Amino acid sequence: MTLPFDNSYARLPDRFFAALPPTPVKAPELIRVNDTLAKELGLDPEWLRSGDGISMLAGNHVPDGANPIAQAYAGHQFGGWIPQLGDGRAILLGEVIDQKGQRRDIQLKGSGRTPFSRRGDGRAWLGPVLREYIVSEAMHALGIPTTRALAAVTTGERVQREKGFPGAIVTRVASSHIRVGTFQFFAARNDTEALKLLTSHAIKRHYPEAETALDLLNEVIAAQANLVARWMGVGFIHGVMNTDNMTVSGETIDYGPCAFMDVYHPEKVFSSIDQYGRYAYSRQPDVAVWNLAQLATALLPLIDDNQDQAIEKATEAVNRFPALFREAWLQVFRSKIGLRDAQEGDAELIHLLMDRMAATKADFTNTFRALSDDSARDHFSDPEAFDQWAPAWHARRDRDGSTPEEQARLMQRANPAIIPRNHQIEAAIQAALQEDFAPFHALTEALDAPFAPRRDNDPLTLPPTAEQEVIHTFCGT
């Protein structure tokens, strides 16, 4: 099969990437192909399941038209500056134009060492590959901008972490892999020419109505405000919001120690390496604006020749984020409590509910879902906490420009019945390590319809028991 590659990023100057093929693996075997996504990309799912298709998905065969590269970028990781990062375990095979006319990257993650690997082995083990597949596809089903998973394969090789694990590769699809850290890479080198080329490329690819670097900055700020608000609406915690993990496209990327909350708490952290809570649930908007300030700093030479004026314009742009985020957050959470129009006091009403959820250890997903059938009080350890809040909510609903039936439907569309809970992901991974992929397939397929009603006591709707709870998540590198 010939893939219709059109590799625009690979046509940029050599200093944007390192050109090299994936490192072949010993004995690849298919775990799963995403049929729906394959068809969107104009690819034949049955060919991907064939020997030739699996060979490509494992990096053993580079198809005609591909131009494999590892992209260069830098970044702030937990606030510390690292001048060179880059794709240390990923190879971008190339770009295709999908059935909607949109340009999409096809990348192999876990495909071997690159010049950017530093001390890493360039490989991925099975657990993080399955986690990325499950969570990225669940995010897509939830309607949240995200990279996608086209396929996953095992490699027939062992990957050494704290012990030996089965190796695996996930094929990731994105509208691009251009990051805030990509701009930082060239800004740190005072490479204005490269910054101009990258800016032009990003505008053409993602924001064709933009004309200038300042326009691009404003577009990225708006996209990220919307993205983080939607994360907050499903209780998602990214876990590693470094500048190299923030895309200019506004897609969620790099599902390492990510997690969805069970019991709600605003300071919840899962990532094993986030010891000081920098990337806690409630701090994600603050980190986003911090990251965007780094993008603004990188773009200063292109915003205005006069540095003082460039700083003033960039600062004004970044300062728009809080208002944009608040508007997007309110839109998300109004829907979650069944409100269609906007009225004064809505934010306070929502925060009061969430404060009571935190105080009584209510499950985030189940509590919001239960609002639509008036059973939310059952999810509070102290139901009176809900009872004290409910009258103000009912009064606000009476003032809304919609009927109770419309409000219930709105809440059912805004509040998923199921999410990829940590303990369910972990159970799927542990089964896969015993060569049983049935739980992985079942969980992935169920999460494709997260808003559909589920039967009472469906295991996928239940929070973890104390024995099942997963407290920490890991990067897998």
C-alpha positions in Angstrom: 0.0 0.0 0.0 1.2 3.5 -0.9 0.6 6.1 1.8 -0.1 9.6 0.4 2.6 11.4 2.3 3.2 15.1 1.9 5.9 16.0 4.4 5.9 19.7 4.9 7.9 19.8 8.1 10.7 17.7 6.6 11.1 20.4 3.9 12.2 22.9 6.6 16.0 23.4 7.1 18.0 20.5 8.5 18.4 22.2 11.9 14.7 21.6 12.6 15.2 17.9 12.9 17.5 14.8 12.6 16.7 12.6 9.6 16.9 8.9 10.5 14.8 5.8 10.2 13.2 4.0 13.1 15.2 1.2 14.6 13.9 -2.2 13.6 12.5 -4.6 16.2 12.8 -8.3 16.7 9.3 -9.8 16.3 6.5 -7.3 16.1 2.9 -8.4 16.8 -0.2 -6.3 16.5 -2.2 -5.3 19.6 -4.8 -3.1 18.0 -5.7 -1.0 15.0 -8.0 2.0 15.3 -10.2 1.3 12.3 -12.2 4.6 12.5 -9.1 6.7 12.6 -7.4 4.7 9.8 -10.3 5.4 7.5 -10.2 9.1 8.4 -6.6 9.1 7.3 -7.4 7.3 4.0 -5.6 4.1 5.2 -6.9 0.6 4.9 -7.3 -1.0 8.4 -7.0 -4.5 6.9 -3.7 -3.6 5.3 -2.4 -2.2 8.6 -3.2 -5.6 10.1 -1.2 -7.4 7.4 2.4 -8.4 7.7 3.5 -5.3 5.7 1.3 -3.0 7.8 2.6 -4.4 11.1 6.1 -4.0 9.8 5.5 -0.3 9.1 3.8 0.2 12.5 6.8 -1.4 14.2 9.4 0.7 12.3 10.8 -2.3 10.5 9.7 -1.0 7.1 9.7 2.7 6.0 6.9 3.1 3.4 7.4 4.9 0.1 7.0 8.6 0.5 7.9 8.7 4.2 10.6 11.0 5.3 11.4 9.9 8.8 12.7 12.5 11.2 13.1 13.2 14.9 12.1 16.8 15.7 14.2 19.2 17.6 12.8 21.2 20.5 13.8 22.6 24.0 11.7 23.3 27.0 11.1 24.1 30.6 10.6 20.9 32.6 9.1 21.6 36.1 10.3 25.2 35.6 13.9 24.2 34.8 15.3 25.2 31.5 16.7 22.5 29.2 18.1 23.9 26.0 17.9 20.7 24.0 15.3 18.0 24.3 13.8 16.7 21.0 12.2 13.5 20.0 14.2 11.0 22.1 12.0 8.0 21.4 9.8 9.0 18.5 10.1 9.2 14.7 7.8 11.2 12.6 7.2 9.1 9.5 5.5 11.9 7.6 2.2 13.8 7.1 -1.0 12.8 5.2 -4.0 14.8 4.2 -7.0 13.2 5.8 -10.5 12.8 4.4 -11.5 16.2 5.7 -8.6 17.9 4.0 -6.7 18.3 7.3 -2.9 17.7 7.6 -2.0 15.0 10.1 1.3 13.7 11.4 1.9 10.0 11.7 4.5 9.3 14.3 6.0 6.1 15.9 6.5 6.5 19.6 9.0 4.0 21.1 10.8 3.5 17.8 14.4 3.6 19.0 17.2 6.0 19.9 17.7 9.3 18.1 20.4 12.1 18.5 18.0 13.6 21.1 17.8 10.5 23.3 20.4 11.7 25.7 20.7 8.8 28.2 17.4 7.2 27.1 17.0 4.0 25.2 14.5 5.4 22.8 12.0 2.6 23.5 8.7 2.3 25.3 7.4 -0.5 27.3 3.9 -1.9 27.1 2.3 -0.1 30.0 2.7 3.5 28.8 1.8 2.5 25.2 -1.5 1.0 26.4 -2.1 4.0 28.7 -1.6 6.5 25.8 -3.8 4.5 23.5 -6.6 4.2 26.1 -6.5 7.8 27.4 -5.9 9.6 24.1 -8.8 7.8 22.4 -11.0 8.4 25.5 -10.2 12.1 25.4 -11.2 12.2 21.7 -14.5 10.5 22.6 -15.0 13.1 25.3 -14.7 15.8 22.7 -11.4 17.2 23.9 -8.7 18.2 21.4 -6.0 15.5 21.5 -3.5 13.5 19.7 -4.9 10.1 18.6 -3.7 6.5 18.6 -3.8 4.7 15.3 -2.3 1.4 16.4 -0.2 -0.3 19.0 2.2 -3.2 18.5 4.5 -5.3 20.7 8.2 -5.6 19.6 9.2 -9.0 20.8 12.0 -7.3 22.8 12.4 -6.5 26.5 12.8 -2.9 27.7 14.7 -2.3 30.9 13.1 0.0 33.5 13.1 -1.0 37.2 12.9 -4.4 35.7 12.5 -5.9 32.2 9.1 -5.3 30.5 7.7 -6.2 27.0 8.5 -3.5 24.5 5.8 -1.8 22.5 5.2 1.1 20.0 2.2 3.3 19.6 1.5 5.1 16.3 0.4 8.6 17.2 -1.5 10.9 15.0 -1.6 14.7 15.5 -2.4 17.8 13.6 1.2 18.6 14.2 3.9 18.0 16.9 5.0 21.7 17.0 5.4 22.6 20.7 6.0 25.8 22.7 9.5 24.2 23.2 10.0 24.1 19.4 9.9 27.9 19.4 12.1 28.1 22.5 14.7 25.9 20.8 15.4 28.5 18.1 14.9 31.5 20.3 17.5 30.3 22.7 20.0 30.1 19.8 19.0 33.6 18.6 18.1 31.9 15.3 15.6 34.5 14.0 15.5 33.0 10.6 14.4 29.7 11.9 11.8 31.4 14.2 10.3 33.2 11.1 10.2 29.9 9.2 8.6 28.1 12.1 6.1 30.8 12.7 5.1 30.9 9.0 4.8 27.1 9.0 2.6 27.0 12.2 0.3 29.8 10.9 -0.2 28.1 7.5 -0.9 24.8 9.2 -3.1 25.7 12.1 -4.3 29.3 11.9 -4.4 30.4 8.3 -6.3 33.6 9.1 -3.4 34.8 11.2 -0.9 37.1 9.6 1.8 37.9 12.2 3.6 36.3 15.1 1.4 38.3 17.5 -1.7 36.8 15.8 -0.2 33.4 16.2 0.4 34.0 19.9 -3.2 35.2 20.4 -4.5 32.1 18.6 -2.4 29.7 20.7 -3.5 31.5 23.9 -7.2 31.1 23.0 -6.7 27.4 22.0 -5.0 26.6 25.3 -7.5 28.4 27.4 -10.3 26.3 25.8 -8.2 23.1 26.1 -7.4 23.5 29.8 -11.0 24.4 30.6 -12.1 21.2 29.0 -9.5 19.2 30.9 -10.9 20.7 34.1 -14.4 19.7 33.1 -13.6 16.0 33.1 -11.3 16.0 36.1 -8.2 15.4 33.9 -4.7 16.0 35.3 -2.0 16.1 32.7 0.8 15.6 35.1 3.7 17.0 33.0 2.7 20.4 31.7 6.2 21.2 30.6 6.6 23.7 27.7 7.8 20.8 25.5 4.4 19.1 26.2 2.2 22.0 25.1 1.3 22.1 21.4 0.6 25.3 19.4 -2.3 23.5 17.8 -4.2 23.3 21.1 -4.2 19.5 21.2 -3.5 17.4 24.4 -0.1 15.7 23.9 2.2 13.3 25.8 0.1 11.1 28.1 2.7 10.1 30.6 1.7 10.3 34.3 -1.7 11.6 33.4 -4.8 10.6 35.3 -8.5 11.3 35.9 -9.6 12.1 39.4 -11.8 9.8 41.3 -12.5 11.6 44.6 -12.5 15.4 43.9 -9.8 17.5 45.4 -8.5 20.7 43.8 -4.9 20.0 44.8 -4.9 16.4 43.5 -1.6 15.2 42.0 -0.8 11.7 40.6 2.6 12.2 38.9 5.3 10.5 40.9 7.8 13.2 39.9 5.6 16.1 40.7 6.7 16.3 44.3 5.6 19.9 45.0 2.3 19.8 43.2 3.3 22.2 40.4 0.9 20.4 38.0 -1.9 19.7 40.4 -5.5 19.8 39.0 -6.3 23.4 40.2 -2.9 24.8 39.1 -3.2 23.8 35.5 -4.5 27.2 34.3 -1.7 28.9 36.1 0.9 26.6 34.5 -0.7 27.1 31.1 -0.3 30.9 31.3 3.3 30.5 32.5 4.0 28.3 29.5 2.4 30.8 27.2 4.6 33.5 28.6 7.5 31.4 27.5 6.1 31.2 24.0 5.6 35.0 24.0 9.2 35.5 25.1 10.4 33.3 22.2 8.4 35.3 19.7 9.5 38.8 20.9 12.0 39.3 18.0 9.1 38.7 15.5 6.4 40.8 17.3 8.2 44.2 17.1 11.6 45.4 16.2 11.4 47.6 19.3 11.9 45.3 22.2 10.0 47.4 24.7 7.0 47.6 22.4 7.3 43.8 21.7 7.2 43.1 25.4 4.2 45.4 25.9 2.3 43.7 23.1 3.2 40.2 24.2 2.3 40.9 27.8 -1.0 42.3 26.8 -1.7 39.1 24.8 -0.7 36.8 27.6 -2.8 38.8 30.1 -5.9 37.9 28.0 -5.6 34.3 29.2 -7.3 34.5 32.6 -10.5 36.1 31.1 -10.5 33.6 28.2 -10.0 30.7 30.5 -12.7 31.9 32.9 -15.2 32.3 30.0 -14.3 28.8 28.7 -14.4 27.2 32.2 -17.8 28.8 32.9 -19.2 27.5 29.6 -18.0 24.0 30.5 -19.3 23.9 34.1 -22.5 25.7 33.4 -23.4 22.8 31.0 -22.3 20.3 33.7 -24.9 21.7 36.1 -27.6 22.1 33.4 -27.4 25.8 32.7 -27.7 27.1 29.2 -27.6 30.9 29.6 -25.1 33.0 31.6 -26.1 34.8 34.7 -24.2 36.7 37.5 -23.2 34.4 40.4 -22.8 31.2 38.3 -19.1 30.8 39.1 -19.8 31.1 42.8 -22.6 28.5 42.6 -20.3 26.1 40.8 -17.4 26.7 43.2 -19.6 26.2 46.2 -20.7 22.8 44.9 -17.1 21.8 44.2 -16.0 23.0 47.7 -18.6 20.7 49.2 -17.5 17.8 47.0 -14.0 18.2 48.2 -15.0 18.4 51.8 -17.1 15.3 51.6 -14.9 13.3 49.3 -17.4 13.0 46.5 -16.5 11.3 43.3 -16.0 13.9 40.5 -17.4 12.0 37.6 -20.3 10.3 39.3 -21.4 13.3 41.2 -21.8 15.5 38.2 -23.4 12.7 36.2 -25.9 12.1 38.9 -27.1 15.7 38.8 -29.1 14.9 35.7 -31.3 12.3 37.6 -31.4 14.1 41.0 -29.3 11.4 42.7 -26.2 13.4 43.3 -26.7 13.7 47.1 -26.0 9.9 47.3 -22.4 10.6 46.3 -21.7 12.8 49.3 -20.4 11.2 52.5 -22.5 13.9 54.2 -25.7 14.3 52.1 -26.6 17.4 54.0 -23.7 19.2 52.3 -25.5 18.7 49.0 -28.9 19.5 50.5 -27.6 22.9 51.7 -26.4 23.7 48.1 -29.3 22.3 46.1 -31.9 25.1 46.8 -29.7 27.7 45.2 -29.1 25.4 42.2 -32.8 24.7 41.8 -33.6 28.4 42.0 -31.0 29.2 39.4 -32.3 26.5 37.1 -35.8 28.0 37.4 -34.3 31.3 36.1 -32.6 29.6 33.2 -33.9 29.9 29.6 -34.5 26.1 29.3 -36.9 23.4 30.5 -36.0 20.8 33.1 -36.0 18.2 30.4 -33.6 20.2 28.3 -31.4 20.8 31.3 -31.2 17.0 32.0 -30.2 16.3 28.4 -27.6 19.1 28.6 -26.1 17.5 31.7 -26.1 14.1 30.2 -24.2 15.4 27.2 -21.7 17.3 29.4 -21.1 14.7 32.1 -19.6 11.3 31.1 -20.9 8.2 32.7 -17.5 6.6 32.4 -13.9 7.8 32.2 -10.6 5.9 32.0 -10.1 5.4 35.7 -6.6 4.7 36.9 -7.4 1.3 38.5 -9.1 0.1 35.3 -6.1 1.2 33.1 -3.8 -0.6 35.6 -5.8 -3.7 35.5 -5.7 -3.7 31.7 -1.9 -3.3 31.7 -1.4 -6.0 34.3 -3.5 -8.4 32.2 -1.6 -7.5 29.1 1.7 -8.3 30.8 0.3 -11.8 31.1 -0.5 -11.7 27.4 -4.2 -11.2 28.0 -5.3 -8.1 26.0 -9.1 -8.7 26.4 -9.4 -6.1 29.2 -7.5 -3.5 27.2 -9.8 -4.0 24.2 -13.0 -4.0 26.3 -12.0 -0.8 28.1 -11.0 0.9 24.9 -14.3 0.0 23.2 -16.4 1.0 26.2 -14.7 4.4 26.4 -15.7 5.1 22.8 -19.2 6.0 24.1 -18.5 7.8 27.4 -21.8 9.6 27.6 -24.0 6.6 26.9 -26.2 5.5 29.9 -24.7 2.6 31.9 -26.5 0.0 34.0 -26.5 0.4 37.8 -23.3 -0.8 39.4 -21.5 -1.2 36.1 -17.9 -1.9 37.1 -16.7 0.9 34.7 -18.7 3.5 36.7 -17.5 2.5 40.1 -14.7 4.3 41.9 -11.8 2.1 43.1 -11.9 0.4 46.4 -9.0 1.2 48.8 -7.2 -1.9 47.5 -7.6 -0.8 43.9 -6.7 2.8 44.2 -3.7 4.0 42.1 -2.0 6.8 44.0 0.9 7.5 41.7 1.4 7.4 37.9 4.7 7.3 36.0 6.3 8.7 32.9 7.5 5.3 31.7 10.8 6.6 30.4 
